[in-house]
Amino acid sequence: MDDTTRERREAAMRELTEQRDNYRKKEGISKGRRGLIIVNTGNGKGKTTAALGLMMRAHGRGLRTRMFQFLKHDTAKFGEHRTLDVLGLPYEGLGDGWTWRSKDLENSAELAAHGWTLARAAIESGEYDLIVLDEFTYPLKYGWVPWAEVEEVLRARDPALHVIITGRGALPELVELADTVSEITPVKHAYQAGIGGQQGIEY
């Protein structure tokens, strides 16, 4: 073992031992299921990927899941769609592709509003335990879907229903309402080095 690895190991073992010895379970933690609003935001890669991971975990626990994707179109067949098909998990592409490529932003706005109508119906149906609103921060940020209405629906939902919202630029009001918010910050991305999107990684 080289000196650097040995020093790193020794420092880590001291830190881990201290953490173990000082650990105390926090008091007042609720038991049983409580529906959470979870927001994955920030400019880094992995927001949708993390939401899909939670869908897989929930499915493994017998929870009923559904995903609404507000930018991807209904014919998209990326890697995640193929996996969801195999697992029999419902999802819907509601958009017309990336907004920066849209040739008709009014149509994009109409698609987002229609998508919210479908997502709202699913939230209010009582048929699901976890619903993902993928890339939903964009319709909120652009004013295509009214925040006041979304807030009302989220507050009135079944108390056991989890809702996951992904996308850059989450509204401060959404961040305030959410139970868990993760901001994914980019450190490096292969694209910056001229490496294009990889099948099975980006799509």
Salt bridges, closest charged atoms under 4 A:
ASP3 OD1 - ARG6 NH1 2.91
ASP21 OD1 - ARG20 NE 2.99
ASP85 OD2 - LYS77 NZ 2.69
GLU92 OE2 - ARG66 NH2 2.06
GLU124 OE2 - ARG120 NE 2.97
ASP129 OD1 - ARG33 NH2 3.29
ASP129 OD2 - ARG64 NE 3.13
ASP134 OD2 - LYS72 NZ 3.78
GLU135 OE2 - LYS72 NZ 2.96
GLU149 OE2 - ARG120 NH1 2.89
GLU151 OE2 - ARG155 NE 3.03
ASP179 OD1 - ARG34 NH1 3.24
GLU202 OE2 - LYS45 NZ 3.79
GLU202 OE2 - HIS189 NE2 3.98
